[in-house]
Amino acid sequence: MSQWPAIKARRLLAALKRIGWSEKRAQEGSHLTLCREGWPDFTFSFHDSEEVGPRMLARVAKKTGLEPSDL
């Protein structure tokens, strides 16, 4: 079983902001560019009510430094 749960995109975005990610520029449609010191920019492309599954969450975590405990 995966250590990652399925969560709503708005909860994922809130968790990313808590660990230091911030919006780099204005949102274009459903794409939001996030930045964090020491990390390459990350494009967040989920709608607020969209469900993000465990496999996608693991991919996001690899690129952002997110941990299961951050959720």
PDB file of N, CA, C and O in Angstrom:
ATOM      1  N   MET A   1       0.832  -1.184   0.000  1.00  0.00           N
ATOM      2  CA  MET A   1       0.000   0.000   0.000  1.00  0.00           C
ATOM      3  C   MET A   1       0.877   1.248   0.000  1.00  0.00           C
ATOM      4  O   MET A   1       1.927   1.275   0.643  1.00  0.00           O
ATOM      5  N   SER A   2       0.453   2.261  -0.709  1.00  0.00           N
ATOM      6  CA  SER A   2       1.201   3.502  -0.827  1.00  0.00           C
ATOM      7  C   SER A   2       1.137   4.302   0.469  1.00  0.00           C
ATOM      8  O   SER A   2       0.152   4.245   1.204  1.00  0.00           O
ATOM      9  N   GLN A   3       2.194   5.039   0.731  1.00  0.00           N
ATOM     10  CA  GLN A   3       2.199   5.916   1.907  1.00  0.00           C
ATOM     11  C   GLN A   3       1.449   7.213   1.630  1.00  0.00           C
ATOM     12  O   GLN A   3       1.197   7.996   2.546  1.00  0.00           O
ATOM     13  N   TRP A   4       1.093   7.439   0.365  1.00  0.00           N
ATOM     14  CA  TRP A   4       0.388   8.648  -0.036  1.00  0.00           C
ATOM     15  C   TRP A   4      -1.104   8.392  -0.164  1.00  0.00           C
ATOM     16  O   TRP A   4      -1.507   7.409  -0.786  1.00  0.00           O
ATOM     17  N   PRO A   5      -1.928   9.254   0.410  1.00  0.00           N
ATOM     18  CA  PRO A   5      -3.375   9.126   0.251  1.00  0.00           C
ATOM     19  C   PRO A   5      -3.830   9.856  -1.016  1.00  0.00           C
ATOM     20  O   PRO A   5      -3.038  10.561  -1.640  1.00  0.00           O
ATOM     21  N   ALA A   6      -5.063   9.697  -1.388  1.00  0.00           N
ATOM     22  CA  ALA A   6      -5.664  10.515  -2.447  1.00  0.00           C
ATOM     23  C   ALA A   6      -6.258  11.742  -1.760  1.00  0.00           C
ATOM     24  O   ALA A   6      -6.987  11.605  -0.777  1.00  0.00           O
ATOM     25  N   ILE A   7      -5.958  12.928  -2.260  1.00  0.00           N
ATOM     26  CA  ILE A   7      -6.451  14.160  -1.640  1.00  0.00           C
ATOM     27  C   ILE A   7      -6.941  15.133  -2.710  1.00  0.00           C
ATOM     28  O   ILE A   7      -6.665  14.958  -3.897  1.00  0.00           O
ATOM     29  N   LYS A   8      -7.660  16.146  -2.280  1.00  0.00           N
ATOM     30  CA  LYS A   8      -8.120  17.197  -3.182  1.00  0.00           C
ATOM     31  C   LYS A   8      -6.945  18.133  -3.497  1.00  0.00           C
ATOM     32  O   LYS A   8      -6.050  18.325  -2.674  1.00  0.00           O
ATOM     33  N   ALA A   9      -6.968  18.700  -4.684  1.00  0.00           N
ATOM     34  CA  ALA A   9      -5.885  19.577  -5.127  1.00  0.00           C
ATOM     35  C   ALA A   9      -5.728  20.800  -4.237  1.00  0.00           C
ATOM     36  O   ALA A   9      -4.606  21.252  -4.011  1.00  0.00           O
ATOM     37  N   ARG A  10      -6.830  21.348  -3.728  1.00  0.00           N
ATOM     38  CA  ARG A  10      -6.720  22.545  -2.873  1.00  0.00           C
ATOM     39  C   ARG A  10      -5.959  22.215  -1.587  1.00  0.00           C
ATOM     40  O   ARG A  10      -5.241  23.063  -1.057  1.00  0.00           O
ATOM     41  N   ARG A  11      -6.113  20.993  -1.086  1.00  0.00           N
ATOM     42  CA  ARG A  11      -5.379  20.577   0.121  1.00  0.00           C
ATOM     43  C   ARG A  11      -3.886  20.405  -0.192  1.00  0.00           C
ATOM     44  O   ARG A  11      -3.030  20.735   0.629  1.00  0.00           O
ATOM     45  N   LEU A  12      -3.591  19.889  -1.380  1.00  0.00           N
ATOM     46  CA  LEU A  12      -2.206  19.742  -1.808  1.00  0.00           C
ATOM     47  C   LEU A  12      -1.537  21.106  -1.946  1.00  0.00           C
ATOM     48  O   LEU A  12      -0.408  21.289  -1.491  1.00  0.00           O
ATOM     49  N   LEU A  13      -2.215  22.054  -2.561  1.00  0.00           N
ATOM     50  CA  LEU A  13      -1.662  23.394  -2.719  1.00  0.00           C
ATOM     51  C   LEU A  13      -1.414  24.043  -1.359  1.00  0.00           C
ATOM     52  O   LEU A  13      -0.388  24.694  -1.163  1.00  0.00           O
ATOM     53  N   ALA A  14      -2.326  23.874  -0.436  1.00  0.00           N
ATOM     54  CA  ALA A  14      -2.151  24.432   0.914  1.00  0.00           C
ATOM     55  C   ALA A  14      -0.927  23.819   1.599  1.00  0.00           C
ATOM     56  O   ALA A  14      -0.176  24.524   2.274  1.00  0.00           O
ATOM     57  N   ALA A  15      -0.725  22.514   1.427  1.00  0.00           N
ATOM     58  CA  ALA A  15       0.432  21.841   2.025  1.00  0.00           C
ATOM     59  C   ALA A  15       1.730  22.356   1.409  1.00  0.00           C
ATOM     60  O   ALA A  15       2.714  22.561   2.120  1.00  0.00           O
ATOM     61  N   LEU A  16       1.738  22.564   0.096  1.00  0.00           N
ATOM     62  CA  LEU A  16       2.935  23.094  -0.561  1.00  0.00           C
ATOM     63  C   LEU A  16       3.261  24.494  -0.055  1.00  0.00           C
ATOM     64  O   LEU A  16       4.429  24.823   0.152  1.00  0.00           O
ATOM     65  N   LYS A  17       2.245  25.313   0.144  1.00  0.00           N
ATOM     66  CA  LYS A  17       2.476  26.668   0.657  1.00  0.00           C
ATOM     67  C   LYS A  17       3.001  26.634   2.085  1.00  0.00           C
ATOM     68  O   LYS A  17       3.818  27.473   2.464  1.00  0.00           O
ATOM     69  N   ARG A  18       2.541  25.673   2.879  1.00  0.00           N
ATOM     70  CA  ARG A  18       3.013  25.552   4.268  1.00  0.00           C
ATOM     71  C   ARG A  18       4.493  25.198   4.327  1.00  0.00           C
ATOM     72  O   ARG A  18       5.184  25.608   5.260  1.00  0.00           O
ATOM     73  N   ILE A  19       5.003  24.434   3.333  1.00  0.00           N
ATOM     74  CA  ILE A  19       6.420  24.043   3.380  1.00  0.00           C
ATOM     75  C   ILE A  19       7.320  25.034   2.641  1.00  0.00           C
ATOM     76  O   ILE A  19       8.507  24.769   2.450  1.00  0.00           O
ATOM     77  N   GLY A  20       6.759  26.178   2.222  1.00  0.00           N
ATOM     78  CA  GLY A  20       7.613  27.228   1.676  1.00  0.00           C
ATOM     79  C   GLY A  20       7.419  27.587   0.216  1.00  0.00           C
ATOM     80  O   GLY A  20       8.086  28.497  -0.276  1.00  0.00           O
ATOM     81  N   TRP A  21       6.537  26.911  -0.491  1.00  0.00           N
ATOM     82  CA  TRP A  21       6.275  27.250  -1.886  1.00  0.00           C
ATOM     83  C   TRP A  21       5.367  28.467  -1.939  1.00  0.00           C
ATOM     84  O   TRP A  21       4.471  28.613  -1.108  1.00  0.00           O
ATOM     85  N   SER A  22       5.595  29.340  -2.914  1.00  0.00           N
ATOM     86  CA  SER A  22       4.744  30.514  -3.099  1.00  0.00           C
ATOM     87  C   SER A  22       4.488  30.724  -4.581  1.00  0.00           C
ATOM     88  O   SER A  22       5.192  30.181  -5.433  1.00  0.00           O
ATOM     89  N   GLU A  23       3.467  31.523  -4.874  1.00  0.00           N
ATOM     90  CA  GLU A  23       3.106  31.787  -6.261  1.00  0.00           C
ATOM     91  C   GLU A  23       4.133  32.733  -6.878  1.00  0.00           C
ATOM     92  O   GLU A  23       4.420  33.801  -6.337  1.00  0.00           O
ATOM     93  N   LYS A  24       4.673  32.324  -8.007  1.00  0.00           N
ATOM     94  CA  LYS A  24       5.688  33.134  -8.677  1.00  0.00           C
ATOM     95  C   LYS A  24       5.061  34.208  -9.552  1.00  0.00           C
ATOM     96  O   LYS A  24       5.548  35.338  -9.603  1.00  0.00           O
ATOM     97  N   ARG A  25       3.981  33.856 -10.241  1.00  0.00           N
ATOM     98  CA  ARG A  25       3.306  34.821 -11.109  1.00  0.00           C
ATOM     99  C   ARG A  25       1.820  34.517 -11.124  1.00  0.00           C
ATOM    100  O   ARG A  25       1.365  33.513 -10.576  1.00  0.00           O
ATOM    101  N   ALA A  26       1.078  35.400 -11.759  1.00  0.00           N
ATOM    102  CA  ALA A  26      -0.381  35.260 -11.809  1.00  0.00           C
ATOM    103  C   ALA A  26      -0.790  33.942 -12.448  1.00  0.00           C
ATOM    104  O   ALA A  26      -0.104  33.416 -13.325  1.00  0.00           O
ATOM    105  N   GLN A  27      -1.890  33.436 -12.003  1.00  0.00           N
ATOM    106  CA  GLN A  27      -2.409  32.165 -12.509  1.00  0.00           C
ATOM    107  C   GLN A  27      -2.904  32.328 -13.938  1.00  0.00           C
ATOM    108  O   GLN A  27      -3.566  33.310 -14.273  1.00  0.00           O
ATOM    109  N   GLU A  28      -2.571  31.349 -14.775  1.00  0.00           N
ATOM    110  CA  GLU A  28      -3.038  31.320 -16.156  1.00  0.00           C
ATOM    111  C   GLU A  28      -3.936  30.096 -16.318  1.00  0.00           C
ATOM    112  O   GLU A  28      -3.446  28.975 -16.456  1.00  0.00           O
ATOM    113  N   GLY A  29      -5.233  30.310 -16.301  1.00  0.00           N
ATOM    114  CA  GLY A  29      -6.147  29.172 -16.384  1.00  0.00           C
ATOM    115  C   GLY A  29      -6.005  28.310 -15.154  1.00  0.00           C
ATOM    116  O   GLY A  29      -6.108  28.802 -14.030  1.00  0.00           O
ATOM    117  N   SER A  30      -5.768  27.029 -15.356  1.00  0.00           N
ATOM    118  CA  SER A  30      -5.614  26.128 -14.215  1.00  0.00           C
ATOM    119  C   SER A  30      -4.141  25.890 -13.879  1.00  0.00           C
ATOM    120  O   SER A  30      -3.835  25.069 -13.015  1.00  0.00           O
ATOM    121  N   HIS A  31      -3.233  26.591 -14.544  1.00  0.00           N
ATOM    122  CA  HIS A  31      -1.796  26.428 -14.295  1.00  0.00           C
ATOM    123  C   HIS A  31      -1.281  27.542 -13.394  1.00  0.00           C
ATOM    124  O   HIS A  31      -1.490  28.726 -13.659  1.00  0.00           O
ATOM    125  N   LEU A  32      -0.606  27.137 -12.328  1.00  0.00           N
ATOM    126  CA  LEU A  32      -0.068  28.061 -11.350  1.00  0.00           C
ATOM    127  C   LEU A  32       1.419  27.754 -11.213  1.00  0.00           C
ATOM    128  O   LEU A  32       1.781  26.605 -10.958  1.00  0.00           O
ATOM    129  N   THR A  33       2.287  28.746 -11.373  1.00  0.00           N
ATOM    130  CA  THR A  33       3.723  28.536 -11.237  1.00  0.00           C
ATOM    131  C   THR A  33       4.124  28.838  -9.802  1.00  0.00           C
ATOM    132  O   THR A  33       3.881  29.933  -9.294  1.00  0.00           O
ATOM    133  N   LEU A  34       4.743  27.852  -9.153  1.00  0.00           N
ATOM    134  CA  LEU A  34       5.181  27.990  -7.767  1.00  0.00           C
ATOM    135  C   LEU A  34       6.698  28.043  -7.714  1.00  0.00           C
ATOM    136  O   LEU A  34       7.377  27.440  -8.546  1.00  0.00           O
ATOM    137  N   CYS A  35       7.230  28.765  -6.734  1.00  0.00           N
ATOM    138  CA  CYS A  35       8.680  28.827  -6.573  1.00  0.00           C
ATOM    139  C   CYS A  35       9.038  28.632  -5.095  1.00  0.00           C
ATOM    140  O   CYS A  35       8.248  28.909  -4.193  1.00  0.00           O
ATOM    141  N   ARG A  36      10.268  28.141  -4.894  1.00  0.00           N
ATOM    142  CA  ARG A  36      10.793  27.929  -3.542  1.00  0.00           C
ATOM    143  C   ARG A  36      12.313  28.014  -3.628  1.00  0.00           C
ATOM    144  O   ARG A  36      12.916  27.479  -4.559  1.00  0.00           O
ATOM    145  N   GLU A  37      12.910  28.660  -2.694  1.00  0.00           N
ATOM    146  CA  GLU A  37      14.358  28.825  -2.649  1.00  0.00           C
ATOM    147  C   GLU A  37      15.059  27.461  -2.711  1.00  0.00           C
ATOM    148  O   GLU A  37      14.750  26.566  -1.924  1.00  0.00           O
ATOM    149  N   GLY A  38      15.992  27.311  -3.639  1.00  0.00           N
ATOM    150  CA  GLY A  38      16.765  26.081  -3.755  1.00  0.00           C
ATOM    151  C   GLY A  38      16.112  24.984  -4.573  1.00  0.00           C
ATOM    152  O   GLY A  38      16.670  23.893  -4.688  1.00  0.00           O
ATOM    153  N   TRP A  39      14.943  25.243  -5.144  1.00  0.00           N
ATOM    154  CA  TRP A  39      14.217  24.253  -5.944  1.00  0.00           C
ATOM    155  C   TRP A  39      13.870  24.856  -7.299  1.00  0.00           C
ATOM    156  O   TRP A  39      13.650  26.063  -7.398  1.00  0.00           O
ATOM    157  N   PRO A  40      13.817  24.031  -8.345  1.00  0.00           N
ATOM    158  CA  PRO A  40      13.337  24.566  -9.630  1.00  0.00           C
ATOM    159  C   PRO A  40      11.841  24.876  -9.532  1.00  0.00           C
ATOM    160  O   PRO A  40      11.126  24.279  -8.727  1.00  0.00           O
ATOM    161  N   ASP A  41      11.383  25.804 -10.351  1.00  0.00           N
ATOM    162  CA  ASP A  41       9.957  26.168 -10.355  1.00  0.00           C
ATOM    163  C   ASP A  41       9.103  24.934 -10.627  1.00  0.00           C
ATOM    164  O   ASP A  41       9.520  24.009 -11.324  1.00  0.00           O
ATOM    165  N   PHE A  42       7.910  24.944 -10.064  1.00  0.00           N
ATOM    166  CA  PHE A  42       6.983  23.827 -10.220  1.00  0.00           C
ATOM    167  C   PHE A  42       5.657  24.364 -10.737  1.00  0.00           C
ATOM    168  O   PHE A  42       5.109  25.315 -10.180  1.00  0.00           O
ATOM    169  N   THR A  43       5.141  23.759 -11.797  1.00  0.00           N
ATOM    170  CA  THR A  43       3.853  24.156 -12.358  1.00  0.00           C
ATOM    171  C   THR A  43       2.763  23.292 -11.754  1.00  0.00           C
ATOM    172  O   THR A  43       2.722  22.080 -11.962  1.00  0.00           O
ATOM    173  N   PHE A  44       1.885  23.933 -11.007  1.00  0.00           N
ATOM    174  CA  PHE A  44       0.757  23.263 -10.365  1.00  0.00           C
ATOM    175  C   PHE A  44      -0.417  23.363 -11.314  1.00  0.00           C
ATOM    176  O   PHE A  44      -0.914  24.461 -11.565  1.00  0.00           O
ATOM    177  N   SER A  45      -0.873  22.238 -11.848  1.00  0.00           N
ATOM    178  CA  SER A  45      -1.900  22.282 -12.906  1.00  0.00           C
ATOM    179  C   SER A  45      -3.136  21.448 -12.572  1.00  0.00           C
ATOM    180  O   SER A  45      -3.616  20.665 -13.392  1.00  0.00           O
ATOM    181  N   PHE A  46      -3.636  21.630 -11.361  1.00  0.00           N
ATOM    182  CA  PHE A  46      -4.824  20.901 -10.928  1.00  0.00           C
ATOM    183  C   PHE A  46      -5.936  21.889 -10.587  1.00  0.00           C
ATOM    184  O   PHE A  46      -5.664  22.992 -10.114  1.00  0.00           O
ATOM    185  N   HIS A  47      -7.168  21.504 -10.821  1.00  0.00           N
ATOM    186  CA  HIS A  47      -8.314  22.302 -10.389  1.00  0.00           C
ATOM    187  C   HIS A  47      -8.552  22.028  -8.910  1.00  0.00           C
ATOM    188  O   HIS A  47      -8.261  20.931  -8.433  1.00  0.00           O
ATOM    189  N   ASP A  48      -9.079  23.012  -8.173  1.00  0.00           N
ATOM    190  CA  ASP A  48      -9.256  22.902  -6.719  1.00  0.00           C
ATOM    191  C   ASP A  48      -9.964  21.632  -6.267  1.00  0.00           C
ATOM    192  O   ASP A  48      -9.523  20.987  -5.316  1.00  0.00           O
ATOM    193  N   SER A  49     -11.048  21.266  -6.929  1.00  0.00           N
ATOM    194  CA  SER A  49     -11.831  20.122  -6.460  1.00  0.00           C
ATOM    195  C   SER A  49     -11.380  18.797  -7.071  1.00  0.00           C
ATOM    196  O   SER A  49     -11.979  17.756  -6.803  1.00  0.00           O
ATOM    197  N   GLU A  50     -10.341  18.830  -7.880  1.00  0.00           N
ATOM    198  CA  GLU A  50      -9.832  17.616  -8.523  1.00  0.00           C
ATOM    199  C   GLU A  50      -9.152  16.711  -7.499  1.00  0.00           C
ATOM    200  O   GLU A  50      -8.449  17.184  -6.606  1.00  0.00           O
ATOM    201  N   GLU A  51      -9.368  15.417  -7.639  1.00  0.00           N
ATOM    202  CA  GLU A  51      -8.744  14.424  -6.769  1.00  0.00           C
ATOM    203  C   GLU A  51      -7.350  14.097  -7.308  1.00  0.00           C
ATOM    204  O   GLU A  51      -7.198  13.775  -8.486  1.00  0.00           O
ATOM    205  N   VAL A  52      -6.337  14.180  -6.447  1.00  0.00           N
ATOM    206  CA  VAL A  52      -4.967  13.829  -6.818  1.00  0.00           C
ATOM    207  C   VAL A  52      -4.675  12.485  -6.174  1.00  0.00           C
ATOM    208  O   VAL A  52      -4.678  12.357  -4.950  1.00  0.00           O
ATOM    209  N   GLY A  53      -4.422  11.487  -7.006  1.00  0.00           N
ATOM    210  CA  GLY A  53      -4.205  10.125  -6.520  1.00  0.00           C
ATOM    211  C   GLY A  53      -2.817   9.911  -5.953  1.00  0.00           C
ATOM    212  O   GLY A  53      -1.948  10.772  -6.087  1.00  0.00           O
ATOM    213  N   PRO A  54      -2.603   8.765  -5.317  1.00  0.00           N
ATOM    214  CA  PRO A  54      -1.322   8.463  -4.676  1.00  0.00           C
ATOM    215  C   PRO A  54      -0.118   8.491  -5.619  1.00  0.00           C
ATOM    216  O   PRO A  54       0.942   8.989  -5.242  1.00  0.00           O
ATOM    217  N   ARG A  55      -0.262   7.969  -6.831  1.00  0.00           N
ATOM    218  CA  ARG A  55       0.874   7.942  -7.757  1.00  0.00           C
ATOM    219  C   ARG A  55       1.260   9.354  -8.192  1.00  0.00           C
ATOM    220  O   ARG A  55       2.445   9.683  -8.248  1.00  0.00           O
ATOM    221  N   MET A  56       0.279  10.181  -8.498  1.00  0.00           N
ATOM    222  CA  MET A  56       0.569  11.564  -8.896  1.00  0.00           C
ATOM    223  C   MET A  56       1.121  12.346  -7.714  1.00  0.00           C
ATOM    224  O   MET A  56       2.015  13.175  -7.880  1.00  0.00           O
ATOM    225  N   LEU A  57       0.601  12.091  -6.537  1.00  0.00           N
ATOM    226  CA  LEU A  57       1.082  12.770  -5.341  1.00  0.00           C
ATOM    227  C   LEU A  57       2.552  12.433  -5.086  1.00  0.00           C
ATOM    228  O   LEU A  57       3.325  13.302  -4.684  1.00  0.00           O
ATOM    229  N   ALA A  58       2.936  11.186  -5.316  1.00  0.00           N
ATOM    230  CA  ALA A  58       4.336  10.772  -5.154  1.00  0.00           C
ATOM    231  C   ALA A  58       5.227  11.508  -6.158  1.00  0.00           C
ATOM    232  O   ALA A  58       6.347  11.894  -5.824  1.00  0.00           O
ATOM    233  N   ARG A  59       4.738  11.702  -7.379  1.00  0.00           N
ATOM    234  CA  ARG A  59       5.514  12.441  -8.389  1.00  0.00           C
ATOM    235  C   ARG A  59       5.676  13.904  -8.001  1.00  0.00           C
ATOM    236  O   ARG A  59       6.751  14.484  -8.157  1.00  0.00           O
ATOM    237  N   VAL A  60       4.593  14.497  -7.493  1.00  0.00           N
ATOM    238  CA  VAL A  60       4.655  15.890  -7.045  1.00  0.00           C
ATOM    239  C   VAL A  60       5.649  16.004  -5.889  1.00  0.00           C
ATOM    240  O   VAL A  60       6.443  16.944  -5.841  1.00  0.00           O
ATOM    241  N   ALA A  61       5.608  15.062  -4.972  1.00  0.00           N
ATOM    242  CA  ALA A  61       6.488  15.080  -3.806  1.00  0.00           C
ATOM    243  C   ALA A  61       7.960  15.018  -4.213  1.00  0.00           C
ATOM    244  O   ALA A  61       8.804  15.686  -3.615  1.00  0.00           O
ATOM    245  N   LYS A  62       8.257  14.227  -5.218  1.00  0.00           N
ATOM    246  CA  LYS A  62       9.633  14.088  -5.686  1.00  0.00           C
ATOM    247  C   LYS A  62      10.172  15.422  -6.209  1.00  0.00           C
ATOM    248  O   LYS A  62      11.355  15.726  -6.050  1.00  0.00           O
ATOM    249  N   LYS A  63       9.303  16.207  -6.827  1.00  0.00           N
ATOM    250  CA  LYS A  63       9.721  17.480  -7.418  1.00  0.00           C
ATOM    251  C   LYS A  63       9.645  18.658  -6.450  1.00  0.00           C
ATOM    252  O   LYS A  63      10.216  19.717  -6.714  1.00  0.00           O
ATOM    253  N   THR A  64       8.941  18.478  -5.329  1.00  0.00           N
ATOM    254  CA  THR A  64       8.720  19.611  -4.418  1.00  0.00           C
ATOM    255  C   THR A  64       9.260  19.415  -3.010  1.00  0.00           C
ATOM    256  O   THR A  64       9.321  20.373  -2.240  1.00  0.00           O
ATOM    257  N   GLY A  65       9.650  18.206  -2.659  1.00  0.00           N
ATOM    258  CA  GLY A  65      10.130  17.958  -1.302  1.00  0.00           C
ATOM    259  C   GLY A  65       9.028  17.704  -0.293  1.00  0.00           C
ATOM    260  O   GLY A  65       9.272  17.699   0.913  1.00  0.00           O
ATOM    261  N   LEU A  66       7.811  17.493  -0.783  1.00  0.00           N
ATOM    262  CA  LEU A  66       6.671  17.239   0.094  1.00  0.00           C
ATOM    263  C   LEU A  66       6.808  15.876   0.763  1.00  0.00           C
ATOM    264  O   LEU A  66       7.241  14.916   0.125  1.00  0.00           O
ATOM    265  N   GLU A  67       6.451  15.782   2.017  1.00  0.00           N
ATOM    266  CA  GLU A  67       6.476  14.533   2.777  1.00  0.00           C
ATOM    267  C   GLU A  67       5.041  14.180   3.176  1.00  0.00           C
ATOM    268  O   GLU A  67       4.204  15.076   3.291  1.00  0.00           O
ATOM    269  N   PRO A  68       4.739  12.897   3.390  1.00  0.00           N
ATOM    270  CA  PRO A  68       3.379  12.519   3.813  1.00  0.00           C
ATOM    271  C   PRO A  68       2.938  13.241   5.086  1.00  0.00           C
ATOM    272  O   PRO A  68       1.754  13.533   5.256  1.00  0.00           O
ATOM    273  N   SER A  69       3.865  13.523   5.961  1.00  0.00           N
ATOM    274  CA  SER A  69       3.511  14.220   7.216  1.00  0.00           C
ATOM    275  C   SER A  69       3.132  15.679   6.990  1.00  0.00           C
ATOM    276  O   SER A  69       2.538  16.295   7.875  1.00  0.00           O
ATOM    277  N   ASP A  70       3.461  16.250   5.826  1.00  0.00           N
ATOM    278  CA  ASP A  70       3.114  17.637   5.514  1.00  0.00           C
ATOM    279  C   ASP A  70       1.641  17.817   5.179  1.00  0.00           C
ATOM    280  O   ASP A  70       1.122  18.932   5.207  1.00  0.00           O
ATOM    281  N   LEU A  71       0.970  16.712   4.861  1.00  0.00           N
ATOM    282  CA  LEU A  71      -0.428  16.802   4.480  1.00  0.00           C
ATOM    283  C   LEU A  71      -1.285  16.924   5.717  1.00  0.00           C
ATOM    284  O   LEU A  71      -2.508  17.013   5.615  1.00  0.00           O
TER     285      LEU A  71
END
